[in-house]
Each structure stands twice: as structure tokens, then as C-alpha cells.
Amino acid sequence: MQLILLIGTKHCSRCQMTTNILTNKNIPFEYKLFDSLSQEDQDKYLNIAKNVNQTSFPIIFKDDKIVTLQQI
């Protein structure tokens, strides 16, 4: 199973809900706070998100592609 990368922000209820769901389903994931990423990584992830019309957090990656929670 490919590791899920979850990028979120502080005080984000959707981010917390997503981490809870993944944890409860025993799906391994890595959580990164957007603000703690380097400017280069922030720009990279935002550009990827914009390309698929993702406009809110969390940003969920699986196999280096953005997916929805339902696709995991």
C-alpha cells in the first residue's frame, strides 16, 4: 500500500476529520503542516493543486497524485 501524504493547516476542521478517518481505518499516512514546508515545497504543492482545481485543504496525495478521501 502506498503511503498517503496529507498536507493541511492549523485549525482546519476538514484536515482533522481526514486524519481521524485515516487513523480509524488504519490507513498509514504522513501529515505535514503547510506552514512548516519550505517556500519551494509550498509553491510546488499549490501549483499541483491548482492544476486539478483543488482550492482547499487538506491536499491528499497518493502515488504522487492528488486524490479525494473517497478515492483512498
PDB file of N, CA, C, O and CB in Angstrom:
ATOM      1  N   MET A   1       0.843  -1.195   0.000  1.00  0.00           N
ATOM      2  CA  MET A   1       0.000   0.000   0.000  1.00  0.00           C
ATOM      3  C   MET A   1       0.878   1.245   0.000  1.00  0.00           C
ATOM      4  O   MET A   1       1.824   1.354   0.780  1.00  0.00           O
ATOM      5  CB  MET A   1      -0.954   0.006   1.223  1.00  0.00           C
ATOM      6  N   GLN A   2       0.559   2.160  -0.866  1.00  0.00           N
ATOM      7  CA  GLN A   2       1.317   3.409  -0.966  1.00  0.00           C
ATOM      8  C   GLN A   2       0.965   4.337   0.186  1.00  0.00           C
ATOM      9  O   GLN A   2      -0.199   4.472   0.562  1.00  0.00           O
ATOM     10  CB  GLN A   2       1.044   4.105  -2.312  1.00  0.00           C
ATOM     11  N   LEU A   3       1.982   4.969   0.735  1.00  0.00           N
ATOM     12  CA  LEU A   3       1.754   5.922   1.814  1.00  0.00           C
ATOM     13  C   LEU A   3       0.992   7.139   1.303  1.00  0.00           C
ATOM     14  O   LEU A   3       1.245   7.641   0.208  1.00  0.00           O
ATOM     15  CB  LEU A   3       3.085   6.351   2.442  1.00  0.00           C
ATOM     16  N   ILE A   4       0.078   7.587   2.106  1.00  0.00           N
ATOM     17  CA  ILE A   4      -0.714   8.773   1.797  1.00  0.00           C
ATOM     18  C   ILE A   4      -0.001   9.979   2.399  1.00  0.00           C
ATOM     19  O   ILE A   4       0.447   9.933   3.545  1.00  0.00           O
ATOM     20  CB  ILE A   4      -2.183   8.644   2.345  1.00  0.00           C
ATOM     21  N   LEU A   5       0.101  11.042   1.638  1.00  0.00           N
ATOM     22  CA  LEU A   5       0.638  12.303   2.147  1.00  0.00           C
ATOM     23  C   LEU A   5      -0.522  13.268   2.267  1.00  0.00           C
ATOM     24  O   LEU A   5      -1.232  13.544   1.300  1.00  0.00           O
ATOM     25  CB  LEU A   5       1.768  12.880   1.217  1.00  0.00           C
ATOM     26  N   LEU A   6      -0.698  13.774   3.477  1.00  0.00           N
ATOM     27  CA  LEU A   6      -1.783  14.697   3.772  1.00  0.00           C
ATOM     28  C   LEU A   6      -1.157  16.029   4.151  1.00  0.00           C
ATOM     29  O   LEU A   6      -0.379  16.108   5.101  1.00  0.00           O
ATOM     30  CB  LEU A   6      -2.712  14.153   4.913  1.00  0.00           C
ATOM     31  N   ILE A   7      -1.496  17.071   3.410  1.00  0.00           N
ATOM     32  CA  ILE A   7      -0.985  18.405   3.704  1.00  0.00           C
ATOM     33  C   ILE A   7      -2.153  19.240   4.191  1.00  0.00           C
ATOM     34  O   ILE A   7      -3.167  19.384   3.509  1.00  0.00           O
ATOM     35  CB  ILE A   7      -0.299  19.056   2.450  1.00  0.00           C
ATOM     36  N   GLY A   8      -1.987  19.788   5.392  1.00  0.00           N
ATOM     37  CA  GLY A   8      -3.073  20.546   5.982  1.00  0.00           C
ATOM     38  C   GLY A   8      -2.581  21.816   6.650  1.00  0.00           C
ATOM     39  O   GLY A   8      -1.407  22.177   6.565  1.00  0.00           O
ATOM     40  N   THR A   9      -3.503  22.476   7.309  1.00  0.00           N
ATOM     41  CA  THR A   9      -3.183  23.719   8.002  1.00  0.00           C
ATOM     42  C   THR A   9      -3.676  23.625   9.445  1.00  0.00           C
ATOM     43  O   THR A   9      -4.517  22.790   9.777  1.00  0.00           O
ATOM     44  CB  THR A   9      -3.819  24.944   7.277  1.00  0.00           C
ATOM     45  N   LYS A  10      -3.137  24.491  10.286  1.00  0.00           N
ATOM     46  CA  LYS A  10      -3.566  24.531  11.675  1.00  0.00           C
ATOM     47  C   LYS A  10      -5.027  24.954  11.740  1.00  0.00           C
ATOM     48  O   LYS A  10      -5.494  25.751  10.926  1.00  0.00           O
ATOM     49  CB  LYS A  10      -2.678  25.492  12.500  1.00  0.00           C
ATOM     50  N   HIS A  11      -5.726  24.420  12.701  1.00  0.00           N
ATOM     51  CA  HIS A  11      -7.126  24.786  12.965  1.00  0.00           C
ATOM     52  C   HIS A  11      -8.045  24.498  11.775  1.00  0.00           C
ATOM     53  O   HIS A  11      -9.052  25.180  11.585  1.00  0.00           O
ATOM     54  CB  HIS A  11      -7.215  26.261  13.326  1.00  0.00           C
ATOM     55  N   CYS A  12      -7.699  23.501  10.990  1.00  0.00           N
ATOM     56  CA  CYS A  12      -8.501  23.113   9.820  1.00  0.00           C
ATOM     57  C   CYS A  12      -9.358  21.905  10.214  1.00  0.00           C
ATOM     58  O   CYS A  12      -8.837  20.811  10.427  1.00  0.00           O
ATOM     59  CB  CYS A  12      -7.581  22.778   8.572  1.00  0.00           C
ATOM     60  N   SER A  13     -10.666  22.113  10.308  1.00  0.00           N
ATOM     61  CA  SER A  13     -11.549  21.018  10.740  1.00  0.00           C
ATOM     62  C   SER A  13     -11.577  19.884   9.718  1.00  0.00           C
ATOM     63  O   SER A  13     -11.644  18.715  10.098  1.00  0.00           O
ATOM     64  CB  SER A  13     -12.971  21.542  10.972  1.00  0.00           C
ATOM     65  N   ARG A  14     -11.528  20.209   8.449  1.00  0.00           N
ATOM     66  CA  ARG A  14     -11.517  19.161   7.411  1.00  0.00           C
ATOM     67  C   ARG A  14     -10.229  18.345   7.475  1.00  0.00           C
ATOM     68  O   ARG A  14     -10.238  17.136   7.243  1.00  0.00           O
ATOM     69  CB  ARG A  14     -11.674  19.786   6.005  1.00  0.00           C
ATOM     70  N   CYS A  15      -9.117  19.019   7.792  1.00  0.00           N
ATOM     71  CA  CYS A  15      -7.833  18.318   7.926  1.00  0.00           C
ATOM     72  C   CYS A  15      -7.895  17.352   9.103  1.00  0.00           C
ATOM     73  O   CYS A  15      -7.465  16.204   8.990  1.00  0.00           O
ATOM     74  CB  CYS A  15      -6.665  19.329   8.114  1.00  0.00           C
ATOM     75  N   GLN A  16      -8.426  17.812  10.229  1.00  0.00           N
ATOM     76  CA  GLN A  16      -8.542  16.960  11.414  1.00  0.00           C
ATOM     77  C   GLN A  16      -9.482  15.792  11.165  1.00  0.00           C
ATOM     78  O   GLN A  16      -9.201  14.666  11.575  1.00  0.00           O
ATOM     79  CB  GLN A  16      -9.032  17.774  12.610  1.00  0.00           C
ATOM     80  N   MET A  17     -10.593  16.056  10.494  1.00  0.00           N
ATOM     81  CA  MET A  17     -11.540  14.995  10.171  1.00  0.00           C
ATOM     82  C   MET A  17     -10.868  13.934   9.286  1.00  0.00           C
ATOM     83  O   MET A  17     -11.057  12.735   9.493  1.00  0.00           O
ATOM     84  CB  MET A  17     -12.789  15.580   9.465  1.00  0.00           C
ATOM     85  N   THR A  18     -10.092  14.382   8.309  1.00  0.00           N
ATOM     86  CA  THR A  18      -9.422  13.454   7.400  1.00  0.00           C
ATOM     87  C   THR A  18      -8.394  12.610   8.142  1.00  0.00           C
ATOM     88  O   THR A  18      -8.311  11.404   7.912  1.00  0.00           O
ATOM     89  CB  THR A  18      -8.749  14.216   6.256  1.00  0.00           C
ATOM     90  N   THR A  19      -7.613  13.220   9.024  1.00  0.00           N
ATOM     91  CA  THR A  19      -6.627  12.433   9.801  1.00  0.00           C
ATOM     92  C   THR A  19      -7.352  11.424  10.686  1.00  0.00           C
ATOM     93  O   THR A  19      -6.882  10.297  10.841  1.00  0.00           O
ATOM     94  CB  THR A  19      -5.726  13.369  10.675  1.00  0.00           C
ATOM     95  N   ASN A  20      -8.483  11.805  11.267  1.00  0.00           N
ATOM     96  CA  ASN A  20      -9.247  10.876  12.105  1.00  0.00           C
ATOM     97  C   ASN A  20      -9.759   9.689  11.295  1.00  0.00           C
ATOM     98  O   ASN A  20      -9.677   8.545  11.743  1.00  0.00           O
ATOM     99  CB  ASN A  20     -10.423  11.600  12.767  1.00  0.00           C
ATOM    100  N   ILE A  21     -10.282   9.959  10.113  1.00  0.00           N
ATOM    101  CA  ILE A  21     -10.802   8.881   9.259  1.00  0.00           C
ATOM    102  C   ILE A  21      -9.684   7.923   8.860  1.00  0.00           C
ATOM    103  O   ILE A  21      -9.844   6.706   8.952  1.00  0.00           O
ATOM    104  CB  ILE A  21     -11.477   9.462   7.997  1.00  0.00           C
ATOM    105  N   LEU A  22      -8.550   8.473   8.417  1.00  0.00           N
ATOM    106  CA  LEU A  22      -7.435   7.616   8.005  1.00  0.00           C
ATOM    107  C   LEU A  22      -6.921   6.789   9.178  1.00  0.00           C
ATOM    108  O   LEU A  22      -6.612   5.608   9.021  1.00  0.00           O
ATOM    109  CB  LEU A  22      -6.296   8.462   7.417  1.00  0.00           C
ATOM    110  N   THR A  23      -6.832   7.406  10.346  1.00  0.00           N
ATOM    111  CA  THR A  23      -6.374   6.696  11.538  1.00  0.00           C
ATOM    112  C   THR A  23      -7.345   5.579  11.911  1.00  0.00           C
ATOM    113  O   THR A  23      -6.926   4.455  12.186  1.00  0.00           O
ATOM    114  CB  THR A  23      -6.212   7.671  12.713  1.00  0.00           C
ATOM    115  N   ASN A  24      -8.636   5.887  11.920  1.00  0.00           N
ATOM    116  CA  ASN A  24      -9.646   4.895  12.285  1.00  0.00           C
ATOM    117  C   ASN A  24      -9.706   3.726  11.305  1.00  0.00           C
ATOM    118  O   ASN A  24     -10.082   2.616  11.680  1.00  0.00           O
ATOM    119  CB  ASN A  24     -11.003   5.554  12.368  1.00  0.00           C
ATOM    120  N   LYS A  25      -9.335   3.976  10.054  1.00  0.00           N
ATOM    121  CA  LYS A  25      -9.330   2.910   9.044  1.00  0.00           C
ATOM    122  C   LYS A  25      -7.970   2.221   8.941  1.00  0.00           C
ATOM    123  O   LYS A  25      -7.756   1.377   8.071  1.00  0.00           O
ATOM    124  CB  LYS A  25      -9.723   3.477   7.684  1.00  0.00           C
ATOM    125  N   ASN A  26      -7.048   2.594   9.846  1.00  0.00           N
ATOM    126  CA  ASN A  26      -5.697   2.020   9.860  1.00  0.00           C
ATOM    127  C   ASN A  26      -4.976   2.194   8.524  1.00  0.00           C
ATOM    128  O   ASN A  26      -4.247   1.308   8.077  1.00  0.00           O
ATOM    129  CB  ASN A  26      -5.765   0.541  10.213  1.00  0.00           C
ATOM    130  N   ILE A  27      -5.188   3.327   7.907  1.00  0.00           N
ATOM    131  CA  ILE A  27      -4.506   3.649   6.649  1.00  0.00           C
ATOM    132  C   ILE A  27      -3.285   4.486   6.998  1.00  0.00           C
ATOM    133  O   ILE A  27      -3.423   5.572   7.561  1.00  0.00           O
ATOM    134  CB  ILE A  27      -5.459   4.412   5.644  1.00  0.00           C
ATOM    135  N   PRO A  28      -2.085   3.997   6.670  1.00  0.00           N
ATOM    136  CA  PRO A  28      -0.879   4.756   7.009  1.00  0.00           C
ATOM    137  C   PRO A  28      -0.793   6.047   6.190  1.00  0.00           C
ATOM    138  O   PRO A  28      -1.069   6.061   4.990  1.00  0.00           O
ATOM    139  CB  PRO A  28       0.377   3.897   6.776  1.00  0.00           C
ATOM    140  N   PHE A  29      -0.408   7.116   6.861  1.00  0.00           N
ATOM    141  CA  PHE A  29      -0.287   8.390   6.173  1.00  0.00           C
ATOM    142  C   PHE A  29       0.741   9.248   6.882  1.00  0.00           C
ATOM    143  O   PHE A  29       1.072   9.032   8.048  1.00  0.00           O
ATOM    144  CB  PHE A  29      -1.644   9.111   6.101  1.00  0.00           C
ATOM    145  N   GLU A  30       1.230  10.220   6.149  1.00  0.00           N
ATOM    146  CA  GLU A  30       2.132  11.222   6.708  1.00  0.00           C
ATOM    147  C   GLU A  30       1.407  12.556   6.646  1.00  0.00           C
ATOM    148  O   GLU A  30       0.839  12.917   5.616  1.00  0.00           O
ATOM    149  CB  GLU A  30       3.506  11.274   5.935  1.00  0.00           C
ATOM    150  N   TYR A  31       1.432  13.287   7.760  1.00  0.00           N
ATOM    151  CA  TYR A  31       0.753  14.578   7.826  1.00  0.00           C
ATOM    152  C   TYR A  31       1.792  15.685   7.908  1.00  0.00           C
ATOM    153  O   TYR A  31       2.693  15.642   8.746  1.00  0.00           O
ATOM    154  CB  TYR A  31      -0.213  14.639   9.038  1.00  0.00           C
ATOM    155  N   LYS A  32       1.662  16.670   7.041  1.00  0.00           N
ATOM    156  CA  LYS A  32       2.567  17.819   7.056  1.00  0.00           C
ATOM    157  C   LYS A  32       1.749  19.095   7.127  1.00  0.00           C
ATOM    158  O   LYS A  32       0.759  19.260   6.414  1.00  0.00           O
ATOM    159  CB  LYS A  32       3.488  17.828   5.804  1.00  0.00           C
ATOM    160  N   LEU A  33       2.178  19.988   7.997  1.00  0.00           N
ATOM    161  CA  LEU A  33       1.550  21.305   8.045  1.00  0.00           C
ATOM    162  C   LEU A  33       2.089  22.151   6.910  1.00  0.00           C
ATOM    163  O   LEU A  33       3.300  22.250   6.714  1.00  0.00           O
ATOM    164  CB  LEU A  33       1.798  21.995   9.409  1.00  0.00           C
ATOM    165  N   PHE A  34       1.189  22.756   6.169  1.00  0.00           N
ATOM    166  CA  PHE A  34       1.583  23.576   5.032  1.00  0.00           C
ATOM    167  C   PHE A  34       2.573  24.669   5.446  1.00  0.00           C
ATOM    168  O   PHE A  34       3.558  24.922   4.752  1.00  0.00           O
ATOM    169  CB  PHE A  34       0.349  24.201   4.386  1.00  0.00           C
ATOM    170  N   ASP A  35       2.300  25.309   6.584  1.00  0.00           N
ATOM    171  CA  ASP A  35       3.155  26.405   7.043  1.00  0.00           C
ATOM    172  C   ASP A  35       4.568  25.966   7.401  1.00  0.00           C
ATOM    173  O   ASP A  35       5.483  26.789   7.417  1.00  0.00           O
ATOM    174  CB  ASP A  35       2.531  27.065   8.232  1.00  0.00           C
ATOM    175  N   SER A  36       4.760  24.680   7.689  1.00  0.00           N
ATOM    176  CA  SER A  36       6.089  24.207   8.074  1.00  0.00           C
ATOM    177  C   SER A  36       6.921  23.773   6.870  1.00  0.00           C
ATOM    178  O   SER A  36       8.102  23.457   7.014  1.00  0.00           O
ATOM    179  CB  SER A  36       5.966  23.054   9.051  1.00  0.00           C
ATOM    180  N   LEU A  37       6.315  23.756   5.690  1.00  0.00           N
ATOM    181  CA  LEU A  37       7.036  23.380   4.473  1.00  0.00           C
ATOM    182  C   LEU A  37       7.886  24.547   3.994  1.00  0.00           C
ATOM    183  O   LEU A  37       7.594  25.707   4.283  1.00  0.00           O
ATOM    184  CB  LEU A  37       6.054  22.937   3.363  1.00  0.00           C
ATOM    185  N   SER A  38       8.937  24.222   3.261  1.00  0.00           N
ATOM    186  CA  SER A  38       9.754  25.277   2.660  1.00  0.00           C
ATOM    187  C   SER A  38       8.908  26.031   1.633  1.00  0.00           C
ATOM    188  O   SER A  38       7.906  25.512   1.140  1.00  0.00           O
ATOM    189  CB  SER A  38      11.043  24.682   1.995  1.00  0.00           C
ATOM    190  N   GLN A  39       9.314  27.241   1.321  1.00  0.00           N
ATOM    191  CA  GLN A  39       8.582  28.026   0.314  1.00  0.00           C
ATOM    192  C   GLN A  39       8.545  27.282  -1.012  1.00  0.00           C
ATOM    193  O   GLN A  39       7.547  27.330  -1.731  1.00  0.00           O
ATOM    194  CB  GLN A  39       9.231  29.420   0.125  1.00  0.00           C
ATOM    195  N   GLU A  40       9.624  26.601  -1.329  1.00  0.00           N
ATOM    196  CA  GLU A  40       9.690  25.840  -2.579  1.00  0.00           C
ATOM    197  C   GLU A  40       8.640  24.720  -2.583  1.00  0.00           C
ATOM    198  O   GLU A  40       7.943  24.518  -3.578  1.00  0.00           O
ATOM    199  CB  GLU A  40      11.108  25.248  -2.779  1.00  0.00           C
ATOM    200  N   ASP A  41       8.535  23.999  -1.463  1.00  0.00           N
ATOM    201  CA  ASP A  41       7.537  22.929  -1.386  1.00  0.00           C
ATOM    202  C   ASP A  41       6.121  23.489  -1.365  1.00  0.00           C
ATOM    203  O   ASP A  41       5.224  22.913  -1.980  1.00  0.00           O
ATOM    204  CB  ASP A  41       7.775  22.070  -0.145  1.00  0.00           C
ATOM    205  N   GLN A  42       5.905  24.601  -0.669  1.00  0.00           N
ATOM    206  CA  GLN A  42       4.584  25.230  -0.667  1.00  0.00           C
ATOM    207  C   GLN A  42       4.169  25.574  -2.089  1.00  0.00           C
ATOM    208  O   GLN A  42       3.048  25.275  -2.501  1.00  0.00           O
ATOM    209  CB  GLN A  42       4.581  26.497   0.216  1.00  0.00           C
ATOM    210  N   ASP A  43       5.062  26.198  -2.834  1.00  0.00           N
ATOM    211  CA  ASP A  43       4.765  26.571  -4.217  1.00  0.00           C
ATOM    212  C   ASP A  43       4.486  25.335  -5.067  1.00  0.00           C
ATOM    213  O   ASP A  43       3.556  25.325  -5.873  1.00  0.00           O
ATOM    214  CB  ASP A  43       5.929  27.373  -4.817  1.00  0.00           C
ATOM    215  N   LYS A  44       5.298  24.291  -4.881  1.00  0.00           N
ATOM    216  CA  LYS A  44       5.141  23.055  -5.659  1.00  0.00           C
ATOM    217  C   LYS A  44       3.765  22.439  -5.403  1.00  0.00           C
ATOM    218  O   LYS A  44       3.050  22.110  -6.350  1.00  0.00           O
ATOM    219  CB  LYS A  44       6.260  22.038  -5.305  1.00  0.00           C
ATOM    220  N   TYR A  45       3.390  22.280  -4.133  1.00  0.00           N
ATOM    221  CA  TYR A  45       2.112  21.645  -3.817  1.00  0.00           C
ATOM    222  C   TYR A  45       0.928  22.507  -4.247  1.00  0.00           C
ATOM    223  O   TYR A  45      -0.079  21.980  -4.719  1.00  0.00           O
ATOM    224  CB  TYR A  45       2.025  21.356  -2.325  1.00  0.00           C
ATOM    225  N   LEU A  46       1.037  23.825  -4.089  1.00  0.00           N
ATOM    226  CA  LEU A  46      -0.051  24.700  -4.532  1.00  0.00           C
ATOM    227  C   LEU A  46      -0.234  24.648  -6.041  1.00  0.00           C
ATOM    228  O   LEU A  46      -1.363  24.646  -6.532  1.00  0.00           O
ATOM    229  CB  LEU A  46       0.213  26.135  -4.095  1.00  0.00           C
ATOM    230  N   ASN A  47       0.878  24.605  -6.782  1.00  0.00           N
ATOM    231  CA  ASN A  47       0.781  24.522  -8.238  1.00  0.00           C
ATOM    232  C   ASN A  47       0.132  23.215  -8.678  1.00  0.00           C
ATOM    233  O   ASN A  47      -0.693  23.201  -9.590  1.00  0.00           O
ATOM    234  CB  ASN A  47       2.165  24.657  -8.870  1.00  0.00           C
ATOM    235  N   ILE A  48       0.510  22.115  -8.023  1.00  0.00           N
ATOM    236  CA  ILE A  48      -0.105  20.825  -8.349  1.00  0.00           C
ATOM    237  C   ILE A  48      -1.600  20.887  -8.055  1.00  0.00           C
ATOM    238  O   ILE A  48      -2.412  20.417  -8.852  1.00  0.00           O
ATOM    239  CB  ILE A  48       0.564  19.670  -7.548  1.00  0.00           C
ATOM    240  N   ALA A  49      -1.964  21.465  -6.913  1.00  0.00           N
ATOM    241  CA  ALA A  49      -3.374  21.567  -6.526  1.00  0.00           C
ATOM    242  C   ALA A  49      -4.151  22.432  -7.513  1.00  0.00           C
ATOM    243  O   ALA A  49      -5.265  22.086  -7.906  1.00  0.00           O
ATOM    244  CB  ALA A  49      -3.501  22.142  -5.108  1.00  0.00           C
ATOM    245  N   LYS A  50      -3.569  23.544  -7.906  1.00  0.00           N
ATOM    246  CA  LYS A  50      -4.252  24.434  -8.858  1.00  0.00           C
ATOM    247  C   LYS A  50      -4.518  23.730 -10.181  1.00  0.00           C
ATOM    248  O   LYS A  50      -5.550  23.954 -10.813  1.00  0.00           O
ATOM    249  CB  LYS A  50      -3.419  25.701  -9.102  1.00  0.00           C
ATOM    250  N   ASN A  51      -3.584  22.875 -10.599  1.00  0.00           N
ATOM    251  CA  ASN A  51      -3.734  22.178 -11.880  1.00  0.00           C
ATOM    252  C   ASN A  51      -4.922  21.229 -11.902  1.00  0.00           C
ATOM    253  O   ASN A  51      -5.419  20.884 -12.973  1.00  0.00           O
ATOM    254  CB  ASN A  51      -2.477  21.410 -12.196  1.00  0.00           C
ATOM    255  N   VAL A  52      -5.383  20.802 -10.724  1.00  0.00           N
ATOM    256  CA  VAL A  52      -6.547  19.915 -10.671  1.00  0.00           C
ATOM    257  C   VAL A  52      -7.734  20.596  -9.984  1.00  0.00           C
ATOM    258  O   VAL A  52      -8.664  19.935  -9.524  1.00  0.00           O
ATOM    259  CB  VAL A  52      -6.190  18.614  -9.937  1.00  0.00           C
ATOM    260  N   ASN A  53      -7.683  21.932  -9.925  1.00  0.00           N
ATOM    261  CA  ASN A  53      -8.758  22.745  -9.348  1.00  0.00           C
ATOM    262  C   ASN A  53      -9.037  22.431  -7.876  1.00  0.00           C
ATOM    263  O   ASN A  53     -10.172  22.548  -7.413  1.00  0.00           O
ATOM    264  CB  ASN A  53     -10.021  22.548 -10.145  1.00  0.00           C
ATOM    265  N   GLN A  54      -7.997  22.034  -7.151  1.00  0.00           N
ATOM    266  CA  GLN A  54      -8.113  21.832  -5.694  1.00  0.00           C
ATOM    267  C   GLN A  54      -7.885  23.189  -5.046  1.00  0.00           C
ATOM    268  O   GLN A  54      -6.812  23.775  -5.190  1.00  0.00           O
ATOM    269  CB  GLN A  54      -7.073  20.745  -5.153  1.00  0.00           C
ATOM    270  N   THR A  55      -8.890  23.693  -4.331  1.00  0.00           N
ATOM    271  CA  THR A  55      -8.795  25.054  -3.796  1.00  0.00           C
ATOM    272  C   THR A  55      -8.849  25.118  -2.275  1.00  0.00           C
ATOM    273  O   THR A  55      -8.878  26.204  -1.696  1.00  0.00           O
ATOM    274  CB  THR A  55      -9.898  25.894  -4.362  1.00  0.00           C
ATOM    275  N   SER A  56      -8.862  23.954  -1.628  1.00  0.00           N
ATOM    276  CA  SER A  56      -8.934  23.968  -0.165  1.00  0.00           C
ATOM    277  C   SER A  56      -8.081  22.857   0.421  1.00  0.00           C
ATOM    278  O   SER A  56      -7.637  21.950  -0.283  1.00  0.00           O
ATOM    279  CB  SER A  56     -10.389  23.826   0.311  1.00  0.00           C
ATOM    280  N   PHE A  57      -7.866  22.949   1.717  1.00  0.00           N
ATOM    281  CA  PHE A  57      -7.112  21.931   2.430  1.00  0.00           C
ATOM    282  C   PHE A  57      -8.089  20.951   3.059  1.00  0.00           C
ATOM    283  O   PHE A  57      -9.225  21.327   3.349  1.00  0.00           O
ATOM    284  CB  PHE A  57      -6.189  22.566   3.505  1.00  0.00           C
ATOM    285  N   PRO A  58      -7.690  19.730   3.274  1.00  0.00           N
ATOM    286  CA  PRO A  58      -6.353  19.198   3.069  1.00  0.00           C
ATOM    287  C   PRO A  58      -6.109  18.835   1.605  1.00  0.00           C
ATOM    288  O   PRO A  58      -7.041  18.623   0.828  1.00  0.00           O
ATOM    289  CB  PRO A  58      -6.136  17.981   3.952  1.00  0.00           C
ATOM    290  N   ILE A  59      -4.848  18.772   1.265  1.00  0.00           N
ATOM    291  CA  ILE A  59      -4.434  18.253  -0.038  1.00  0.00           C
ATOM    292  C   ILE A  59      -3.953  16.833   0.235  1.00  0.00           C
ATOM    293  O   ILE A  59      -3.061  16.621   1.056  1.00  0.00           O
ATOM    294  CB  ILE A  59      -3.299  19.156  -0.729  1.00  0.00           C
ATOM    295  N   ILE A  60      -4.543  15.866  -0.451  1.00  0.00           N
ATOM    296  CA  ILE A  60      -4.235  14.454  -0.218  1.00  0.00           C
ATOM    297  C   ILE A  60      -3.537  13.891  -1.455  1.00  0.00           C
ATOM    298  O   ILE A  60      -4.059  13.945  -2.568  1.00  0.00           O
ATOM    299  CB  ILE A  60      -5.532  13.640   0.110  1.00  0.00           C
ATOM    300  N   PHE A  61      -2.333  13.347  -1.223  1.00  0.00           N
ATOM    301  CA  PHE A  61      -1.580  12.726  -2.308  1.00  0.00           C
ATOM    302  C   PHE A  61      -1.494  11.222  -2.096  1.00  0.00           C
ATOM    303  O   PHE A  61      -1.265  10.747  -0.983  1.00  0.00           O
ATOM    304  CB  PHE A  61      -0.170  13.334  -2.410  1.00  0.00           C
ATOM    305  N   LYS A  62      -1.682  10.484  -3.181  1.00  0.00           N
ATOM    306  CA  LYS A  62      -1.443   9.045  -3.192  1.00  0.00           C
ATOM    307  C   LYS A  62      -0.770   8.745  -4.515  1.00  0.00           C
ATOM    308  O   LYS A  62      -1.255   9.150  -5.572  1.00  0.00           O
ATOM    309  CB  LYS A  62      -2.778   8.211  -3.005  1.00  0.00           C
ATOM    310  N   ASP A  63       0.338   8.041  -4.462  1.00  0.00           N
ATOM    311  CA  ASP A  63       1.104   7.744  -5.681  1.00  0.00           C
ATOM    312  C   ASP A  63       1.442   9.028  -6.436  1.00  0.00           C
ATOM    313  O   ASP A  63       1.391   9.064  -7.666  1.00  0.00           O
ATOM    314  CB  ASP A  63       0.314   6.784  -6.598  1.00  0.00           C
ATOM    315  N   ASP A  64       1.785  10.073  -5.697  1.00  0.00           N
ATOM    316  CA  ASP A  64       2.182  11.370  -6.252  1.00  0.00           C
ATOM    317  C   ASP A  64       1.077  12.059  -7.061  1.00  0.00           C
ATOM    318  O   ASP A  64       1.363  12.927  -7.885  1.00  0.00           O
ATOM    319  CB  ASP A  64       3.394  11.189  -7.125  1.00  0.00           C
ATOM    320  N   LYS A  65      -0.159  11.681  -6.832  1.00  0.00           N
ATOM    321  CA  LYS A  65      -1.287  12.326  -7.484  1.00  0.00           C
ATOM    322  C   LYS A  65      -2.271  12.771  -6.416  1.00  0.00           C
ATOM    323  O   LYS A  65      -2.418  12.112  -5.388  1.00  0.00           O
ATOM    324  CB  LYS A  65      -1.967  11.375  -8.509  1.00  0.00           C
ATOM    325  N   ILE A  66      -2.943  13.885  -6.657  1.00  0.00           N
ATOM    326  CA  ILE A  66      -3.952  14.363  -5.720  1.00  0.00           C
ATOM    327  C   ILE A  66      -5.203  13.491  -5.865  1.00  0.00           C
ATOM    328  O   ILE A  66      -5.686  13.232  -6.967  1.00  0.00           O
ATOM    329  CB  ILE A  66      -4.285  15.874  -5.971  1.00  0.00           C
ATOM    330  N   VAL A  67      -5.709  13.047  -4.700  1.00  0.00           N
ATOM    331  CA  VAL A  67      -6.906  12.222  -4.680  1.00  0.00           C
ATOM    332  C   VAL A  67      -7.877  12.803  -3.653  1.00  0.00           C
ATOM    333  O   VAL A  67      -7.510  13.650  -2.839  1.00  0.00           O
ATOM    334  CB  VAL A  67      -6.559  10.735  -4.352  1.00  0.00           C
ATOM    335  N   THR A  68      -9.101  12.338  -3.706  1.00  0.00           N
ATOM    336  CA  THR A  68     -10.075  12.707  -2.677  1.00  0.00           C
ATOM    337  C   THR A  68     -10.064  11.624  -1.615  1.00  0.00           C
ATOM    338  O   THR A  68      -9.539  10.531  -1.829  1.00  0.00           O
ATOM    339  CB  THR A  68     -11.511  12.893  -3.279  1.00  0.00           C
ATOM    340  N   LEU A  69     -10.642  11.933  -0.485  1.00  0.00           N
ATOM    341  CA  LEU A  69     -10.733  10.954   0.590  1.00  0.00           C
ATOM    342  C   LEU A  69     -11.486   9.700   0.124  1.00  0.00           C
ATOM    343  O   LEU A  69     -11.142   8.586   0.519  1.00  0.00           O
ATOM    344  CB  LEU A  69     -11.428  11.571   1.816  1.00  0.00           C
ATOM    345  N   GLN A  70     -12.490   9.881  -0.698  1.00  0.00           N
ATOM    346  CA  GLN A  70     -13.276   8.759  -1.188  1.00  0.00           C
ATOM    347  C   GLN A  70     -12.459   7.835  -2.101  1.00  0.00           C
ATOM    348  O   GLN A  70     -12.804   6.664  -2.261  1.00  0.00           O
ATOM    349  CB  GLN A  70     -14.497   9.273  -1.931  1.00  0.00           C
ATOM    350  N   GLN A  71     -11.387   8.349  -2.693  1.00  0.00           N
ATOM    351  CA  GLN A  71     -10.579   7.540  -3.613  1.00  0.00           C
ATOM    352  C   GLN A  71      -9.517   6.705  -2.893  1.00  0.00           C
ATOM    353  O   GLN A  71      -8.826   5.894  -3.510  1.00  0.00           O
ATOM    354  CB  GLN A  71      -9.907   8.442  -4.633  1.00  0.00           C
ATOM    355  N   ILE A  72      -9.400   6.914  -1.591  1.00  0.00           N
ATOM    356  CA  ILE A  72      -8.362   6.172  -0.863  1.00  0.00           C
ATOM    357  C   ILE A  72      -8.894   4.796  -0.501  1.00  0.00           C
ATOM    358  O   ILE A  72      -8.183   4.003   0.117  1.00  0.00           O
ATOM    359  CB  ILE A  72      -7.912   6.938   0.416  1.00  0.00           C
TER     360      ILE A  72
END
